[in-house]
Amino acid sequence: MVDTFRVYDSFEHAFTDYANLIGNNPRYAGVVQASTAEQAARELQRGGYATDPRYAEKLVAVMNTMGPLNAASSFLADSR
């Protein structure tokens, strides 16, 4: 598949746009409602975020190299 990509002036602009995309687009509602990072990765793929059929599997593999996250912390982007 050939497609266009968005271009941003800063990391902040890119992350804000990503949070808005995931938080406000109904096709990614499963990502927002996911109870685990692995489930969120699978919901991203299910919503059509990436064309790679192994996207979620690869994303989970990268997350696993980082080790467990502190459950007391919130790492979710605010899409408001």
N, C-alpha and C positions, 0 to 999 in steps of 0.2 A: 504494500500500500504506500502510495506517495501522498504526503499531506504537508500542510504548512505548520509552522511552529510560531508561538508568540515570542516576542522579544521585549525585554524589560530594561529599564534604566538602572535598576538596583535589585539586590536580593530581597529587600523589604517589599518592593512592588511585586516581585514574583511570588513571594510567600503569601502576601495578602490576596493576590488574585487566585492562587491555588486554594486558600481557605474559603474564599467566596464561591469558587467553582464547586468544591466538595460539599460545603455547608448549605448551599442554596439551590443546587440542581437536584430535582427529584430522582434522577437516575442513580445518584450516589447516596440516597437515603440510608442504604444498608451500611455504608461506611461510617456514617455518623452514629448509627445505632449499634455498631459492633462492640462487643464486650471485650475483645482482645485485639491486639495488633495484627495477629495472623488472620483473624476473621475480617478485619478491615482491609487487609491486602487482598483477600479473596473477593470481597465486595467491590473493591476498585476494579478488579478484572471483570467481574460479572457486569458492572456498569459500563464497561467498554472503554475504560481509561487508557488502556494500552492495546496495541495490536498483537503483541507477542503472546501466544497461547500459554506460555510458561511464566508470564509476568509475575503472578502472585507467588509462585513457587520460588522464583529468583529473589523477589523482595523479602520473602520470609527467610531465605537462606542468608541474606545480608543482615537482616535483623538478628538472626541467631548468632552471628559473629560478634555482635555488640554486647551480648550477655543480657541478663534480666534488668529491667528498669525498676526503679524504686516505685512501689505501688502508691506511696503517699503523694507523689508528685503528679501533676497534670501536664502532659506534653501536647495536648490538643490545641490546635490553632483556633483562635476566635474569629469566626467569619462575620461578625457584626460590623 
